[in-house]
Amino acid sequence: MSLPRITIVIPCLNERNTLPFVLEKCLSIQKANKMKYELEILVSDNGSNDGSQEFAKSLGVRVEHCETKGYGAALDSGIKNAKGDIIIFADADDTYDFLEAPKLIDKILETKCDMVIGSRLDGDIHKGAMPFLHRYLGTPVINWIINRLYAKNFKIRDSNSGFRCFKKQKYLEWDVKSKGMEFASEMLIKALQHDSKMEHVPVSLYPDKPGRTPHLKTWRDGMRHLLRILFYAPYFFQKLGLTILLVSFSQLMYGLFSGGISEVFGFRIYGIHSLVLLSFASLIGLSIWSVGLQIATRQSKTYGVYAKILNWNEDRLFFVLLFGFSAMTLLFLYLIWKWKQNDYLFLNFERELIVTSTTGLLIFLFGINALTAHILKRE
């Protein structure tokens, strides 16, 4: 019976000072476990000019060059070039302890799951290893968003962990596209979307070696994570936007026909100021919904209202736009006519003005966003 084939993939960009510690650990694991599995060590170099490549080769370690810049690009290249059926990766900066790699490998072999995540938050985070904002704000918030949008039966406990073990074939099915640090989030999202079986294993995290400049940029990379997470969630914008729009606009219409101010739980509502706020909320709701529509144009698979709009043929799109802009024009002319009734001196129909102008703006914004989506779809 053949032994499982494992590849350790190490993304590297100018890590000559820390690479010796990492490779020494990897080689010791390779030697200690040669009866359990075939272990390949692969350094995916992202353009080092400090001697990292030469040092790795001097130890007999395989080095593959990745021309596309970025953490995710280096990992993707290394994974695709790996000979192993199971991949395990961690950074070349020695902040993750590669001597803990067998825990992740044993877990995936025992449970036959698709991916094992090394959870720093469940393990031992050494003093100075993780900044306060990363530990108590960044990672927990990203955990919550990913779990809220994508998780069903499995909850992610450390979304930013850079220590993971997984089946190569599953990774290829996930089709991860990110080239930067957001690779970590997209990989989890794709695994969750494919209902992949995952497990956690506690791991340690150590501080950077003295003098090393981290590649991670807190706010830039944090925003990249958030944007990538939201990119795969157009229906979050659909649900949230429609909820705000329908609630606000229905209350706006009620305020028009209710005839005056009402008192609810001590609050006086449905006056002019309340209607203005409901108008703003309606426009905000449609704007949020429209964000999801634009995102949906970039997705390979859409459903629900977005799919129906994006599947309109040119005839239907034309007549929808014609009807919408005609209705908006008629509403505008109605306001002019009402104004003319007062010899263009003043407006004494504030409620109608707010509701009519809001309705016209909603129709206009819907039409413009539907048109934009179809223009973008032509790509």
C-alpha positions in Angstrom: 0.0 0.0 0.0 1.5 3.3 -1.1 2.1 6.1 1.5 0.1 9.3 1.4 1.9 12.0 -0.6 2.2 15.3 1.3 3.7 18.6 0.1 4.7 21.5 2.4 4.3 24.7 0.5 6.2 27.7 1.8 5.5 31.1 0.2 8.7 33.2 0.2 9.7 36.7 -0.5 13.1 37.7 0.9 13.1 35.5 4.0 16.7 34.5 4.1 17.0 35.3 7.8 14.1 33.0 8.9 14.1 30.4 6.2 16.9 28.3 7.9 14.7 27.8 11.0 11.7 26.9 8.9 13.5 24.4 6.6 15.4 22.8 9.4 12.0 22.0 11.0 10.5 20.7 7.7 13.5 18.5 7.0 13.3 17.0 10.5 9.6 16.2 10.0 10.4 14.7 6.7 13.0 12.4 8.3 10.9 11.5 11.4 7.8 10.6 9.4 9.2 8.8 6.3 7.5 5.6 7.3 4.0 7.4 7.5 4.0 9.5 4.4 6.0 10.8 1.5 6.8 14.4 2.3 7.9 17.0 -0.3 9.1 20.4 0.7 8.4 23.2 -1.9 9.4 26.8 -1.6 7.3 29.0 -3.8 9.5 32.0 -4.3 7.9 35.4 -5.2 11.0 37.1 -6.5 13.5 37.0 -3.6 16.8 38.8 -4.1 18.4 38.1 -0.8 19.6 34.6 -1.4 16.5 32.8 -0.2 16.3 30.6 -3.4 19.9 29.6 -3.3 19.8 28.7 0.4 16.7 26.5 -0.1 18.3 24.7 -3.1 21.5 24.1 -1.1 19.5 22.0 1.3 18.0 20.0 -1.5 14.6 21.7 -1.2 12.6 22.2 -4.4 12.1 25.8 -5.4 9.5 27.0 -7.9 9.4 30.6 -9.1 6.1 32.5 -9.1 6.2 35.6 -11.3 2.8 37.0 -10.3 3.3 39.1 -7.2 1.3 38.5 -4.0 0.9 36.1 -1.1 -2.0 34.4 -2.6 -0.3 34.1 -6.0 2.7 32.5 -4.5 0.6 30.0 -2.6 -1.6 29.2 -5.6 1.5 28.6 -7.8 3.1 26.4 -5.1 0.0 24.3 -4.6 -0.6 23.8 -8.3 3.1 22.8 -8.7 3.1 20.4 -5.7 3.4 16.7 -6.3 1.5 15.8 -3.1 -2.2 14.9 -2.9 -2.4 16.7 0.4 -1.0 20.2 0.9 0.1 22.0 4.1 1.3 25.5 4.1 2.6 28.2 6.5 4.7 31.3 6.2 8.4 31.4 5.8 8.9 33.9 8.7 8.9 31.2 11.4 5.9 32.7 13.2 4.1 29.3 12.8 5.9 26.3 14.2 6.3 23.8 11.4 7.0 21.1 14.1 3.2 21.3 14.7 2.5 20.3 11.0 2.1 16.6 11.8 -0.9 17.5 14.0 -2.7 18.9 11.0 -1.6 16.1 8.7 -2.7 13.4 11.1 -6.0 15.1 11.6 -6.8 15.2 7.8 -5.7 11.6 7.4 -7.7 10.4 10.4 -10.9 12.3 9.7 -10.6 12.2 5.9 -11.9 15.8 5.9 -11.2 18.3 3.1 -9.3 20.9 5.2 -7.8 21.4 8.6 -7.3 24.9 9.9 -4.6 25.7 12.4 -6.4 27.9 14.9 -4.2 30.4 16.7 -7.1 31.6 18.8 -7.5 28.1 20.2 -3.8 27.6 20.7 -0.9 29.5 22.3 -0.3 33.0 21.1 3.0 34.1 22.5 3.6 37.7 23.7 4.0 40.1 20.9 2.9 37.6 18.2 -0.4 39.2 17.3 -1.3 42.9 17.6 -4.2 43.8 19.8 -6.4 45.0 16.9 -5.8 41.8 14.9 -6.6 39.5 17.9 -9.6 41.2 19.4 -11.1 43.2 16.4 -9.8 42.2 12.9 -9.9 38.4 13.1 -13.1 38.0 15.3 -15.0 40.5 13.0 -13.9 38.6 9.8 -14.8 35.3 11.5 -18.3 36.7 12.3 -18.9 38.1 8.8 -17.8 34.9 7.0 -19.8 32.7 9.4 -22.9 35.0 9.1 -22.8 35.0 5.3 -21.5 31.6 4.3 -21.4 29.1 7.2 -24.0 26.4 7.6 -22.9 23.5 9.7 -19.3 24.5 10.4 -18.1 27.7 12.1 -14.8 29.3 11.3 -12.8 30.1 14.4 -9.6 31.6 12.9 -10.3 33.0 9.4 -6.8 34.6 9.1 -4.8 31.6 10.0 -1.9 31.0 7.6 -1.4 27.4 8.7 -3.7 25.0 6.8 -3.7 21.5 5.5 -6.1 20.4 2.7 -6.6 18.1 -0.2 -5.2 19.4 -3.4 -8.1 18.2 -5.6 -10.6 20.0 -3.4 -8.5 23.2 -3.6 -8.6 23.0 -7.4 -12.4 22.6 -7.3 -12.7 25.7 -5.1 -11.0 27.8 -7.8 -9.5 30.4 -5.5 -8.6 33.5 -7.5 -7.2 36.1 -5.0 -3.5 37.1 -5.4 -3.0 39.0 -2.1 -3.5 38.4 1.6 -7.3 38.1 1.0 -6.5 34.6 -0.4 -7.0 33.3 3.1 -10.6 34.5 3.3 -11.5 33.5 -0.2 -10.2 30.0 0.4 -12.5 29.6 3.4 -15.5 31.1 1.6 -15.1 28.7 -1.4 -14.7 25.7 0.9 -17.9 26.7 2.8 -19.8 27.3 -0.5 -18.8 23.7 -1.6 -20.0 22.3 1.7 -16.4 21.0 2.4 -15.8 19.1 5.6 -13.4 21.0 7.8 -11.7 20.7 11.2 -9.7 22.9 13.5 -6.5 22.1 15.3 -4.9 24.5 17.9 -1.6 25.9 16.9 1.0 28.3 18.3 1.9 31.7 17.0 5.3 33.3 17.7 6.4 37.0 17.2 8.5 38.1 14.2 12.2 37.7 14.5 14.0 41.0 15.4 14.6 43.2 12.4 12.1 41.6 10.1 9.6 43.8 8.3 6.2 42.2 8.1 4.6 42.0 4.6 1.1 42.4 6.2 -0.4 46.0 6.1 -3.2 46.1 8.6 -5.7 48.5 7.1 -5.0 47.8 3.4 -5.1 44.0 3.8 -8.0 44.2 6.2 -10.0 46.1 3.6 -9.0 43.6 0.9 -10.3 40.8 3.0 -13.6 42.6 3.5 -14.0 43.4 -0.2 -13.3 39.8 -1.2 -15.7 38.5 1.4 -18.5 40.8 0.2 -17.7 40.0 -3.5 -19.2 36.5 -3.0 -22.3 37.8 -1.1 -24.5 39.8 -3.6 -27.6 38.3 -2.0 -26.7 39.8 1.4 -27.1 43.2 -0.3 -30.3 42.0 -1.9 -31.9 41.0 1.3 -30.7 43.9 3.4 -31.5 46.5 0.6 -35.0 45.1 -0.1 -35.8 45.0 3.6 -34.9 48.6 4.1 -36.6 49.7 0.9 -39.9 47.9 1.4 -40.2 48.9 5.1 -39.3 52.5 4.5 -41.4 53.0 1.3 -44.5 51.3 2.7 -44.3 53.6 5.8 -43.8 56.5 3.5 -47.0 55.7 1.6 -48.9 55.1 4.8 -47.7 58.5 6.0 -49.1 60.1 2.8 -52.6 58.6 3.1 -52.9 58.5 6.9 -53.7 62.2 6.8 -51.6 63.5 9.7 -49.2 62.9 12.6 -49.7 59.8 14.7 -48.3 59.0 18.1 -46.6 55.6 18.6 -44.9 54.7 21.9 -44.6 58.3 22.7 -43.1 59.3 19.3 -44.9 61.6 17.0 -44.4 60.2 13.5 -45.7 60.6 9.9 -45.1 64.4 10.0 -43.0 66.1 7.3 -39.7 65.4 9.0 -40.6 61.7 9.4 -41.5 61.4 5.7 -38.2 63.0 4.7 -36.3 60.5 6.8 -38.3 57.6 5.3 -37.5 59.0 1.9 -33.8 58.9 2.6 -34.1 55.4 4.0 -35.9 54.2 0.9 -33.2 55.6 -1.4 -30.5 54.0 0.8 -32.3 50.7 0.7 -32.4 50.7 -3.2 -28.7 51.8 -3.3 -27.7 48.8 -1.1 -29.8 46.5 -3.3 -28.1 47.9 -6.4 -24.6 47.1 -5.0 -25.6 43.5 -5.0 -26.9 43.7 -8.5 -23.6 45.1 -9.8 -21.7 42.4 -7.9 -24.0 39.7 -9.4 -23.0 40.7 -12.9 -19.5 39.4 -12.0 -20.7 36.1 -10.7 -20.8 32.9 -12.8 -24.0 31.9 -11.2 -26.9 34.1 -10.1 -30.5 33.4 -8.9 -33.5 35.2 -7.6 -34.4 38.8 -8.7 -30.8 39.5 -9.8 -30.9 36.6 -12.2 -34.2 37.7 -13.7 -32.9 41.2 -14.3 -29.6 40.0 -15.8 -31.4 37.5 -18.0 -33.6 40.1 -19.6 -33.1 40.2 -23.4 -32.5 43.6 -25.1 -36.2 44.0 -26.0 -37.3 43.6 -22.4 -34.6 45.9 -21.1 -35.5 48.6 -23.6 -39.2 48.6 -22.7 -38.5 48.4 -18.9 -36.3 51.5 -19.3 -38.8 53.2 -21.5 -41.7 52.6 -19.0 -39.6 53.6 -16.0 -38.3 56.8 -17.5 -41.8 57.7 -18.8 -43.3 57.1 -15.4 -40.6 59.3 -13.8 -41.2 62.1 -16.4 -45.0 61.9 -15.7 -44.4 62.2 -12.0 -42.1 65.2 -12.6 -44.8 66.9 -14.8 -47.4 66.2 -12.2 -45.3 68.2 -9.7 -44.9 71.0 -12.2 -48.7 71.0 -12.7 -49.4 71.2 -9.0 -46.9 74.0 -8.7 -48.6 75.9 -11.6 -51.9 75.6 -9.7 -50.4 78.1 -7.2 -49.0 80.4 -10.0 -45.5 79.1 -9.3 -45.4 81.0 -6.0 -45.2 78.4 -3.3 -45.8 74.7 -2.7 -48.4 73.6 -0.2 -48.5 69.9 -0.9 -45.4 68.8 1.0 -46.5 65.3 1.6 -47.3 64.6 -2.1 -44.0 66.3 -3.1 -41.9 64.1 -0.8 -43.6 60.8 -1.9 -43.8 61.7 -5.6 -40.2 62.9 -5.8 -39.0 59.8 -3.9 -40.9 57.5 -6.2 -39.5 59.1 -9.2 -36.0 58.9 -7.9 -36.4 55.2 -7.0 -37.6 54.5 -10.5 -34.8 56.4 -12.0 -32.1 54.7 -9.9 -33.5 51.3 -10.6 -33.4 51.9 -14.3 -29.9 53.3 -14.2 -28.6 50.4 -12.2 -30.3 47.8 -14.4 -28.8 49.5 -17.5 -25.3 49.6 -15.8 -25.6 45.9 -14.9 -26.3 45.0 -18.6 -23.4 47.2 -19.8 -21.0 45.4 -17.4 -22.4 42.0 -18.3 -21.2 42.6 -21.9 -17.6 42.1 -20.6 
